[in-house]
Amino acid sequence: GNPELPTAVNITWSSINFKTILQWQPKPSGYFYTVEIHGQISDTRKKCILTTETECDVTDVLGNVKETYTAHILSVMSSGMDNFEEPPFAVSEKFTPYSQTVLGKPEIQNYTQKDSKLTVVFQDPLTPYTFPNGSFQSIRDIFQHDLQYKLYYWKDQSSGKKDTVTKSHTFEVSVDSTKNYCFYIQGIIPSRRENRSGQESMVLCTSVGRNILDEYGAEVFIIIAVIAIAVITLTIVLSVILCKRKKAKAAREKEPLNGV
């Protein structure tokens, strides 16, 4: 028969918001891969049958997100699936979507800074899983009370950072009404040992009461003041010189002509 085929190595799970991709090496030459997903209680499912790729989207066969799975990556010839002999395969590390998927970036819908209150409204990331009516489930629909969000905020152009936590979709924090603030949000699963904190949202900044000093800093004002003083000084000096010249000219015109 054929010599034993190479088996997959460097098998990794990559999962964000429960969209889960299995990856491995090497690229096959003269053979194919087939992925089998083995659960603790669910039936074995095959994915990416006879593929020459080195990654496979296995999201739809990990429907029970609290179950722990392993992946068997089989190395097979094109006719290998018809043979009675078990093909060579490699086994992945265990993977539990509920405790290992990474929380994606929350989407900030709107924010306001009015008087001394900063209000930030955001939206949960969606997952690939759907309700019976076809609408997508959010990570909150799956994690429910295990999910929290943390808001990090600080005065614009300052390094002092504060944070607060909520289980709702809205943050309201007290701020200095005369200063602008920057902030970002990330999801948190406090019950996890690993991957507790999710991806950070984009950083946004308020623009209420923003003045030129906040925008450009005191250094620019110092430069402008120095230039202004120099211009004023030069103007005064030129004015004095011109004035003296006029007086000198007028004095010369009043002098009697010689020989008259």
C-alpha positions in Angstrom: 0.0 0.0 0.0 0.8 3.7 0.1 3.3 4.9 2.7 1.7 6.6 5.7 0.7 10.1 5.0 2.0 13.1 6.9 -0.3 14.3 9.7 -1.3 17.9 10.7 0.8 19.9 13.1 0.4 23.3 14.9 -3.3 22.9 15.2 -5.0 26.0 16.7 -8.5 27.2 17.5 -9.3 30.8 16.6 -12.6 32.1 17.9 -14.1 35.6 18.1 -17.8 36.0 19.2 -18.2 32.2 18.7 -17.1 32.3 15.0 -14.6 29.5 15.2 -11.9 28.7 12.7 -9.6 25.6 13.0 -6.1 26.1 11.5 -3.1 23.7 11.0 -0.1 22.9 8.9 1.4 21.8 6.5 -0.1 22.4 3.1 -1.0 19.0 1.6 0.8 17.7 -1.5 -0.7 14.6 -3.1 -3.3 14.0 -0.3 -6.2 15.8 1.4 -7.5 16.6 4.9 -10.9 15.9 6.4 -11.9 17.4 9.8 -13.9 15.5 12.4 -15.3 17.3 15.4 -15.7 15.1 18.5 -17.9 16.4 21.4 -18.4 15.0 24.9 -22.0 14.2 24.3 -22.8 15.2 20.7 -22.3 13.0 17.6 -19.1 13.2 15.6 -19.4 15.6 12.7 -17.3 15.9 9.6 -16.3 19.2 8.1 -14.2 20.4 5.2 -14.1 16.9 3.6 -11.2 16.2 1.3 -9.9 19.8 1.5 -6.5 21.0 0.4 -6.9 24.0 2.6 -5.3 24.3 6.1 -8.2 25.9 7.8 -11.8 25.1 8.4 -14.8 27.1 9.7 -16.3 24.7 12.3 -18.8 27.3 13.9 -21.9 25.4 12.8 -20.9 22.1 14.4 -20.1 23.8 17.8 -23.8 24.6 18.5 -23.6 23.6 22.1 -21.3 26.3 23.2 -20.8 24.9 26.7 -19.6 21.5 25.4 -15.9 20.7 25.1 -14.7 19.6 21.7 -11.6 18.1 20.1 -10.8 18.1 16.4 -9.3 15.1 14.5 -7.6 16.2 11.3 -7.4 13.1 9.0 -4.9 12.8 6.3 -6.5 10.9 3.4 -6.1 10.1 -0.3 -8.9 10.9 -2.6 -10.2 7.4 -2.2 -9.2 7.1 1.4 -12.7 7.6 2.7 -13.8 4.3 1.2 -11.1 2.2 2.8 -11.8 0.3 6.0 -8.4 1.2 7.5 -8.5 4.3 9.7 -6.4 7.1 8.1 -3.6 8.7 10.0 -4.8 11.8 12.0 -3.7 14.4 14.5 -5.7 15.5 17.5 -6.2 19.1 18.6 -6.3 20.6 22.1 -9.6 20.7 23.8 -11.8 23.7 23.0 -14.9 25.0 24.9 -16.5 27.9 23.0 -18.2 29.4 26.1 -15.0 29.8 28.1 -12.5 30.3 25.3 -14.1 32.4 22.5 -12.8 36.0 22.5 -15.3 38.8 23.0 -15.2 41.1 20.0 -15.3 44.9 19.9 -18.5 46.6 21.3 -20.0 49.1 18.9 -20.5 52.6 20.4 -23.8 53.9 19.1 -23.8 57.4 20.5 -22.3 59.5 23.4 -22.9 62.9 24.9 -21.2 65.1 27.5 -23.7 67.5 29.0 -22.8 69.6 32.0 -21.0 67.2 34.4 -22.3 63.9 32.9 -20.8 61.7 30.2 -23.3 59.2 28.7 -22.2 56.4 26.4 -24.6 54.0 24.7 -23.3 50.9 23.0 -24.4 47.7 21.3 -23.4 44.0 21.9 -21.4 42.2 19.2 -23.4 39.7 17.3 -22.6 36.0 16.9 -23.1 33.7 13.9 -25.8 31.8 15.8 -29.5 32.6 15.1 -32.8 32.5 16.8 -35.7 30.4 15.2 -36.8 33.6 13.4 -33.4 34.0 11.7 -32.2 37.0 13.7 -28.6 36.8 15.0 -28.0 36.2 18.7 -25.7 38.7 20.4 -23.0 37.6 22.9 -25.4 38.9 25.7 -28.0 36.4 24.5 -25.5 33.6 25.1 -23.6 34.8 28.2 -26.5 36.6 29.8 -25.6 37.5 33.4 -22.0 36.4 33.0 -21.3 39.3 30.7 -20.2 42.8 31.9 -18.8 45.8 30.1 -16.1 48.1 31.4 -15.7 51.8 30.4 -12.3 53.4 30.6 -12.3 57.2 30.4 -9.8 60.0 31.0 -9.5 63.7 30.5 -8.3 64.5 27.0 -4.5 64.9 26.9 -4.2 63.3 30.3 -2.8 59.9 31.3 -5.0 59.5 34.4 -7.5 56.7 33.5 -10.7 55.8 35.4 -13.0 52.9 34.8 -16.5 51.7 35.7 -18.6 48.6 35.0 -22.2 48.0 33.9 -24.4 45.1 32.8 -26.7 47.3 30.8 -26.1 49.0 27.4 -25.4 52.5 28.9 -22.7 54.2 30.9 -23.3 57.4 32.9 -20.3 58.9 34.7 -19.6 62.2 36.4 -17.0 64.3 34.7 -15.5 67.8 34.8 -17.9 69.9 32.8 -15.0 72.2 31.6 -12.9 69.3 30.2 -13.2 67.0 27.2 -12.9 63.2 27.8 -11.8 60.2 25.8 -13.0 56.7 26.4 -13.3 53.1 25.1 -15.3 50.0 26.1 -14.5 46.3 26.3 -16.6 43.3 27.3 -15.6 41.2 30.4 -16.5 37.7 31.6 -15.5 37.8 35.3 -16.1 34.1 35.9 -13.3 33.1 33.4 -9.8 32.2 34.3 -8.5 33.2 30.9 -9.7 35.5 28.2 -11.6 37.5 30.8 -11.3 40.8 28.8 -12.5 41.2 25.2 -11.3 43.4 22.4 -11.3 47.1 23.0 -13.7 49.4 21.1 -12.4 52.3 19.1 -11.4 55.3 21.2 -13.7 58.3 21.0 -13.4 61.8 22.5 -15.9 64.5 23.3 -15.6 68.0 22.0 -17.7 70.1 24.4 -16.0 73.3 25.6 -12.9 72.6 23.6 -10.8 75.7 23.3 -7.6 76.6 21.4 -5.5 76.0 24.6 -6.9 72.5 24.8 -6.3 71.9 21.1 -2.7 73.2 20.8 -1.3 73.5 24.3 0.4 76.3 26.2 3.6 76.1 24.2 1.9 77.6 21.1 0.6 80.5 23.1 4.0 81.2 24.5 5.4 81.3 21.0 2.6 83.6 19.8 3.1 85.9 22.8 6.8 86.2 22.1 6.2 87.0 18.4 3.5 89.5 19.4 5.9 91.2 21.9 8.6 91.3 19.2 6.2 92.9 16.7 5.0 95.5 19.2 8.6 96.3 20.2 9.7 96.7 16.6 6.7 98.9 15.8 7.5 101.2 18.8 11.2 101.4 17.8 10.3 102.2 14.2 7.8 104.8 15.3 10.4 106.5 17.6 13.0 106.5 14.8 10.5 107.9 12.3 9.4 110.5 14.7 12.9 111.7 15.4 13.7 111.9 11.7 10.6 114.1 11.1 11.6 116.4 13.9 15.2 116.6 12.6 13.9 117.4 9.1 11.5 120.1 10.4 14.4 121.7 12.4 16.6 121.8 9.3 13.8 123.5 7.2 13.5 126.3 9.8 17.2 127.2 9.7 18.0 130.4 7.6 19.7 129.9 4.3 23.5 130.7 4.3 24.5 134.0 2.7 21.0 135.5 2.9 
